[in-house]
Amino acid sequence: DNGLARTPPMGWLHWERFLCATDCAAEPRRCVSEQLFVEMADRMAAEGWRDAGYEFLCIDDCWMAPTRDTQGRLQADPKRFPGGIRRLADYVHSKGLKLGIYSDVGNKTCAGFPGSYNHYDLDAQTFASWGVDLLKFDGCNSDSLELLAEGYKRMSLALNRTGRSIVYSCEWPFYLRPVQQPNYTEIKQYCNHWRNFYDVYDSWSSIKSILDWTALHQDTIVKIAGPGGWNDPDMALVIGNFGLSWEQSVTQMAMWAIMAAPLFMSNDLRHISPEAKCLLQNKEVIAINQDPLGKQGYQLTKDKNFELWERPLAGRAYAVAVLNHQEIGGPQKFTFSLTFLGNGLACNPACSIRQVLPASRDWGVYSWISSLSVEVNPTGTVLLKV
């Protein structure tokens, strides 16, 4: 326990939107470079992102030079990061933000750059000396499950030994799952959050598959989440890109809040619509995601095209999401008894209900035995606070 991630971390991540673009001559605005992160840091500080809670600016794969330096240390690509990572970290810190970086437990990263295998202590010390605040540690190119587990544990201990506060983001269970059931109790001992599922894509089918997987496995994953350790359904919020409709964007934001997921946007903050910005900076949704009780939500019931989810919150409150999977036709109504919520306790003897998404408004006070009728657009979600 490194005392970090008492609530799910929030920030911005280059992967998904910018992938592994390394040709700065051909694509200067899209290239993974010092310039890209400086521009994003400027936007995060000036346009309300930092103040909304998005504090980490995270470099993903493809930042490195193809080889380590003469002393065996990782080094940034000198053309794309001319000042090195230390200068970038100093700049990011000057904006009141924190810097995240990426490495891999195996011999090589997923994109083929040098991995941390056999260099765990050296790499942890290097990251700490640069002023890094978060490490995303991938799981490609590890020769066995034993080496994978050993590598994740060793890097965890190495990070703590540096004496610097570094959030540790693991992909450990994702790489274990095809072969064996992950031991989440053990994983939480070493990691601050851990990836469970495939890379998120800029598509509704990707968001749907993540939600389906989470509901299917909720009996094993929900109970382990809490302050200091979180399930990561793949953190990237793709809101503000190209693949999601407005309703689907609302669904991703609402459901990532219900799941107590880390919130890392992957979009271009230099070109984002006012609507997407408003949704991503919605204080009420972020408050649900960041709730200090730290309990992850779960699916209560599935009925035809509807799913009903709840998340216990501090102060005897609950977040409730009604998701409509229908992809044809118009808005549909879903009616349920309030005795469903919180094992019958959420509205006993009465409760006030406020709609948070898709728009904020008070619904008034309801008695324990009331039914609630919620109209939800196709592929949309209505998020309530009870």
N, C-alpha and C positions, 0 to 999 in steps of 0.2 A: 504494500500500500504506500504509494508515493504522495498521498494527500491531494492528488489532482483530480480533475474531472468530477467534481462533486455534483455537477449537472452535465448533461450531454454537451460536449464541445460544439462550438459554432464557428463557421468561417467560410473561406472561399478556397477552391481547389482547382488546379488547372486541368486535371484529367476529365474526360468526356468532351468538354467543349474544345480544348486545344490539343488533346491527344499527344502525339510525339512529333510535333512539327519542329524540325531543327534547321530548316533552310531559311535563314533570316534574309538572305538576298532576294529570294523569290517571294517570301511571305513575311515581311517585317512586322506586320500588325498581329500575326497569328503565331509567330515563332516563340518557342519556350525559351525565354531570355530574361536577363536582368530588367530590360526595358518593360516587358510585359508586367512583371511583378511590381515595378515602381509605379506604373500607371494604375494598376489595380489597387495598390496601397493608397494612392492619392484619392481614388474614387471612394474607397471604403471609409477613409477619414472624413472626406468632405461632404459625402452624400448620405449620411445617416446610417450607413451599414454598421460601423463600429459601435455607434451609440445604441443600435438595436440589439447588439450582442454578438455580432459576427466579428470575432477578434483574431482568429487565426488566418493567415495568408499562407497557403500550402503549395509547395512545389511537389509535383509528382515525378514519375519516371522521366528519364531523358535529359536531366540537368547536367549529367556528369561528362567529363572527358572520357575517351574510350579506355584509358589506362590510369592506374594509380600513379602518384608521383614517385620520385626516387627514394623517398622514405616510406613508401608503401601506403600513403594516405590517399583517400578519395580526394578528387579535385573537380571543381566545376569546369565545364567547357570554357576555355579562355576567350573564345570569340564571342560566345553568347552571354557570358557572365564575366565581363572584363575586370570587374572589381572583386570577383570572388564572392563567396556566400557571406563572409563576415561583413563586407560593406553593405550588402543587401539587407542583412539582419539589422544592422545599425539604422538603416533608413526606415525599415518597417517599424522598428521600436520607436523611432522618433515620431511616428504617426500614431503612437499609442496602440499599436497592433503587435501580434506575435507571429513568428515565422515557423512554418512547418516544412519538413523535408522528407525525402523518400529514400529508402534503401531496400535491400532484399536479403532474406535469410540464407539464400543459396549462393552458388558460385557467380551467377549473373542475375541481373534484374530481368523482369519480363521482356524488356526491350533489348536486352543483350549488353547492357553496361555492367561495370564491375559490381559484383555482389559483396555482401559482408561476411560470407563464410570464412571462418578462420581469422577474421579481423574484428570480432565483435567489440572488444575493449578499445582497440585503436579507433574504430569508427565512432563509438559512443563519445570518446574523448574529443575527437575531431569536431563532432556536431556541437558538443558543449562549448568548445573553444570558439566556435563561430557564433555562439549566441542563439542556437536553435531552441525552439520551445515545444516542438512536437515532432515525433518520428512516425511516419507511416511505414510499416515493415512488411513487405510483400513476401510471398511464399513460393515464387517460381524457382525452378532449377535446384531444388533440394533433392539429394540422391535417395533419401529414405524418410519414412515417417519418424524414425528415431532421431535422425539429424535435424529434421524440421522442428520437432518438439524441443530438442536440446538447444537449437539456435534461438528459438523464441525466448526460452528461459534465460539463456546466457546474455542476450541483448538486454533483457529487462533488468537483470542484475548489474550489467555494465552501465546502463543509463543511470541507475540509482547511485552507483559508485562515483559518478562524475560530480555529484553534489549539486548539479543544476536541475531545476524543475522542468522535466521534459515529459509531456503527455505521450503515452505509448499506444499507438494504434496498430493492432495486429490483424493478420489475415489467417491466423492459425486454424480456426475451425473450418473455414471454407476449403482449405487444402486437405484437411483430415477427412471430411464428410464422405467423399466417394468410397473410402475404405473402412472407416470406423466411426462410431458415435463419439463426438467430442466430449471430453470431460470439462464441462463449463466451470465447475468449481475450481479446478486447477488453472484453467485459462484466466479466470478472473483474478487469481493470485498474482499473475504476471502482467496482465494487460489492462489498459484503461478503457479501450473498446475493441471489439473484435468483429471482423467481417464474416457474415454467414452465407452470403449468396453472391451470384454472379454480378459482374459490372452492370451498373444501371445504364440503360440506353435512353436516348431522347425519343421515347415512344411509349404509348399507352400500354402496349403488350408487355413491355419491361416492367412498368409500375405494377400492373396487374399480377405478373408472375411473382414479384417480390411480396406483395400482400398475400397471395395464395400460399406461398411457401411459409410465411410467418404464421399465418393462422393454422396451417397444418402441423407446425412444430412448436406451437405456443406452450404446450405442456412441459416441454423441456427447457425452453429459453426464457420465458417471461420471469420465472421466479428468481433467476440469477441476476437480473439487471438491478442496478441501484447505484447510489452515490459511489463514485470511484470506478465503476465498470458498467459498460453499456453494450447491448447488442447493436451491431451496425448492419442494417439491411442493404447496404451500400448507401453511404451517407449522401451521395451527390444529389442535390436538388437541381433538376434540369429545367425548372421554371424560368421562363425568359428566353428560351431557345426556340426550337422550331417544331418539335414533335407533339407537344401536348396542346389540346384545346384549353380554353379558359376553365371549363368544368374539371378537366383532368388535372390542371395545375392546382386548383382548389383541393382536389382529392389528395394529391401528393403532399401538399403542405399540411392538411388536416391529419392525414394518417401518419406522417412522420412525427407529428406532435404526439399523437396517441401512442405510438410505439416507443416514445422516449429515445428517438434515434438522434445520433449526432447530426447536426444540420450544416452541411458544407455545400454551398452553392457551386455549381460549375456552369458558368455562363459568362457573357462578356458585359461587365458592368459599364463599359463605355457606350454600349448600345443596348439599352434595356428599356422596355416600355414602362410608362408610368403605372399601368395596371399590375405588371409583374413585380415591380419595385414595391408597390403598396402591399401586395400579398406577402412578399418575402419579409417585409418589415412590420407586418401586423403584430402589434404589441400583445394582443390577447392570445393569439396562437402561440407566439414565442413563450409567453408566460406558462402556457400549458406544457409545452415541450420542456421548459426549464423548471418545472414544479419541484420544490425542495423535498417533497416526500420521496421522489425518485422511484416511483413504481411504474413499471411498463404496463401499457394497456393490452387488451386481449379481445378476441371476438367472442361475443356472448351467444349470438345465434346467426344462422344463415337461412333465409326464407326466400325461395325462388331467386329473384335477381337482387335481393337486398341483403346487406350485412349490417348487423348492429354490434358496435364495439364500445367498450368503456375503459376509462383509465381512472383509478383512484387518485385524488389530488389531496394536498394539504387542506386542513380546515374542514374536513368531512365533505368536501366537494367531489364531483366527478366530471370528467370530460366524456362526452358521448358523441359518437360518430355514426351517422346513417349513410351508408354507401350504396348507390344504385349502379349495378353492373350492366344494366340494359344498354345496348348500343343501337337501339332502333326506337322510333316513336318519340313521344314527348315526356314531360315530367310525370312522375308517378307518386302515389301516396303510399306511405308505409305507416301502419298503426301498431303500437305496442303498449303494453301496460307498464306503468312506472314501477310496479312491484318487481319487474325484471332487474331493475338497476341496483347495484351494490348489495347483492344478496337480499333484496327487499328493504334495505336500510336507507338507501340514498334519498328517498322522498318520504320517510316515515317520521312524523305524521304529515308533513307537507314540505314543499321545496319551491324555490324560485328557479326559473329556467331562462337562460339567456342564449340567444343564437350568436355565435362568433363568426362562422362562415356559412355561406358565401358573403353575407353582409351582417353587420352587427346590429342586433335589436333585442329588446327585452320581450319575453313571452309571458311574463307574469308568474303568479303563484299557483301551484297545482297540489292537490291532495294525493295521499299515498295510493288511493285506489283509482286515480284517474288513468285514462289512456291518452297517449300523445299521438297525434297524426302529423307526419312530416312529409312534405312534398319535396322530392329530389329529382333534379334533372338527370338525363342519361349520362353515365360515367362520372357523375358529380357526387359530392358529399355535403351533407349538412352537419356542421360541428356545433355542438351545444355545450354549455357549462351549466351543471345542475348543482 
